[in-house]
């Protein structure tokens, strides 16, 4: 039999239920602290641990929204897997010198390799997502390594400092870099102190997608 929950634990559990019912994803620890006016995130962590020990929920400590309720919400599942999406792996992209890749976001009937992503755990909306396999080491200081999968959102614009997939029109090659518009030129900046940026005219490039997540390749 489960031990009796404290008033605070009952309030946290109810808040998690309400948040997931309304948003389709778990709250962060900071969400819980702010909404319930709790003194610190460590107090929230303690009470979540108590709820986990009492069999009310499970937690993934490696993600900010890694909470899974063990009792069902009305009319929906609480599994992270049930809030997931299969997206196409569109080939490789260079974290180094640009390389040629296929056109992005093909018709779903032509998809080859795919990957399943948890929208809740990665804090993502489902529209326009695709994945690319990283080749090279130019983004290692941004914790993007050779062999990783980068999750991208299809879009044609970018703000300075965002990491994007960029098509270089003259040779139809693409590269994964941080984007900076500097007047009459665009700087495509690697996140590796040993590598130099690429400079292009704005009219000679096309932003194809913005980085929204990384799936780490553990075995190399």
C-alpha positions in Angstrom: 0.0 0.0 0.0 1.3 3.5 -0.9 2.2 5.7 2.0 0.0 8.8 2.6 1.1 11.8 0.5 1.8 15.1 2.2 -0.3 18.1 1.2 2.6 19.5 -0.8 3.0 16.2 -2.6 -0.7 16.0 -3.4 -0.5 19.6 -4.8 2.5 18.8 -6.9 0.9 15.6 -8.3 -2.3 17.4 -9.1 -0.4 20.2 -10.8 1.5 17.7 -13.0 -1.7 16.0 -13.9 -3.4 19.3 -14.8 -0.4 20.5 -16.7 -0.1 17.4 -18.8 -3.9 17.3 -19.4 -3.7 20.9 -20.8 -0.4 20.9 -22.6 0.2 17.2 -23.6 3.6 17.2 -22.0 5.1 17.3 -18.5 6.1 20.4 -16.6 9.6 21.3 -15.7 10.8 21.5 -12.1 10.9 25.3 -12.5 7.3 25.2 -13.8 6.2 23.4 -10.6 8.2 25.7 -8.3 6.7 28.9 -9.8 3.1 27.7 -10.1 3.0 26.3 -6.5 5.1 29.1 -5.0 7.7 26.6 -3.6 10.8 28.1 -2.1 13.4 26.3 -4.3 13.8 23.7 -7.1 15.6 21.5 -4.6 12.4 21.3 -2.6 10.5 20.3 -5.7 13.1 17.7 -6.5 12.8 16.2 -3.1 9.0 15.9 -3.3 9.2 14.5 -6.8 11.6 11.8 -5.5 9.1 11.0 -2.7 6.3 10.7 -5.3 8.6 8.4 -7.3 9.3 6.2 -4.3 5.6 6.0 -3.6 4.9 4.8 -7.1 3.0 7.8 -8.4 5.4 8.8 -11.2 8.7 8.0 -12.9 11.5 10.4 -13.7 14.2 10.7 -16.3 16.9 12.8 -14.6 18.6 13.6 -18.0 15.7 15.7 -19.3 14.0 18.8 -18.1 10.5 17.3 -18.6 11.3 13.7 -17.8 8.2 13.0 -15.7 5.8 10.1 -16.4 2.7 9.6 -14.4 2.0 6.0 -13.4 -1.7 6.4 -13.1 -3.6 7.4 -16.2 -5.0 10.8 -17.0 -8.7 10.9 -18.1 -9.0 10.1 -21.8 -5.3 10.0 -22.6 -2.0 8.1 -22.1 0.8 9.5 -20.0 3.6 7.6 -21.7 6.3 9.7 -23.3 6.3 7.2 -26.2 2.7 8.1 -26.9 3.7 11.7 -27.4 6.3 10.9 -30.0 6.7 11.4 -33.7 8.4 9.5 -36.5 10.5 11.9 -38.7 12.6 11.2 -41.8 16.4 11.1 -41.7 17.2 13.1 -44.8 20.8 12.1 -45.2 24.0 13.6 -44.0 25.0 17.2 -43.3 28.6 18.5 -42.9 29.8 19.8 -39.6 32.9 20.7 -41.6 33.2 21.5 -45.3 29.8 21.6 -47.1 28.6 18.4 -48.7 25.8 17.7 -51.1 22.6 16.3 -49.7 19.2 15.4 -51.1 16.3 17.9 -51.2 14.8 18.2 -47.7 11.4 17.2 -46.5 10.3 14.8 -49.4 6.9 13.2 -49.7 6.4 10.8 -46.7 5.8 7.9 -49.2 9.5 8.3 -50.3 11.0 8.2 -46.7 13.8 5.8 -46.1 15.4 5.8 -42.7 13.4 7.4 -39.9 13.9 8.2 -36.2 11.3 8.5 -33.4 11.6 11.5 -31.2 9.8 12.3 -28.0 8.1 15.7 -28.4 7.6 16.0 -24.7 11.1 15.1 -23.5 12.7 17.3 -26.2 10.1 20.1 -25.7 9.2 20.1 -29.4 6.2 21.0 -31.5 5.6 18.5 -34.4 5.4 20.7 -37.4 8.2 20.6 -40.1 10.7 18.3 -38.3 13.3 16.2 -40.0 16.7 14.7 -39.0 20.2 14.8 -40.5 23.2 12.7 -39.7 26.2 14.8 -38.8 29.6 14.3 -40.6 32.6 16.1 -39.3 33.8 17.9 -36.2 33.1 21.6 -36.8 30.3 21.8 -34.2 31.9 19.8 -31.4 32.1 22.9 -29.0 28.3 23.0 -29.4 28.2 19.3 -28.3 27.3 18.1 -31.8 29.7 15.3 -32.7 30.4 13.2 -35.8 27.7 10.6 -36.2 25.0 12.4 -34.1 21.5 13.0 -35.4 20.4 16.6 -35.5 16.7 17.4 -35.3 15.8 20.3 -37.5 12.7 22.4 -38.1 12.2 23.4 -41.8 12.3 27.2 -42.2 13.9 29.6 -44.6 15.0 32.4 -42.1 17.3 32.5 -39.2 18.4 34.9 -36.4 22.0 35.6 -35.7 23.5 32.9 -33.5 21.1 30.2 -34.5 22.5 26.9 -35.7 21.0 26.1 -39.2 21.3 23.9 -42.2 22.4 26.2 -45.0 22.3 25.4 -48.8 25.2 27.1 -50.7 23.6 27.6 -54.1 26.7 27.7 -56.3 27.4 24.0 -55.8 24.2 22.9 -54.1 26.0 21.8 -51.0 24.8 22.1 -47.4 26.5 22.7 -44.1 25.5 22.9 -40.4 26.8 26.1 -38.9 25.9 29.1 -36.7 24.3 31.9 -38.8 25.4 35.5 -38.7 24.1 38.1 -41.1 26.8 40.8 -41.3 25.7 43.5 -43.7 26.7 42.4 -47.2 27.9 39.0 -46.2 26.7 36.0 -44.2 29.2 34.3 -41.8 28.7 30.6 -41.3 30.5 30.0 -38.0 31.8 26.6 -36.9 31.8 25.8 -33.2 35.4 24.5 -33.2 38.2 26.9 -32.4 40.5 25.1 -34.9 38.3 25.8 -37.9 37.6 29.0 -39.9 34.2 30.5 -40.8 32.7 30.4 -44.3 31.7 33.7 -45.8 29.0 34.0 -48.5 26.8 36.6 -50.1 23.3 36.6 -48.7 21.8 35.9 -52.1 24.0 32.9 -52.6 22.7 30.9 -49.6 19.4 29.5 -48.5 18.5 28.5 -45.0 16.8 25.1 -45.0 16.2 24.4 -41.3 16.9 25.4 -37.8 18.5 23.1 -35.1 16.0 22.1 -32.4 17.5 19.0 -30.9 20.4 16.5 -30.9 20.3 12.7 -30.6 23.8 11.6 -29.4 25.5 8.7 -31.1 27.0 6.9 -28.1 29.0 4.2 -30.0 31.4 5.4 -32.6 
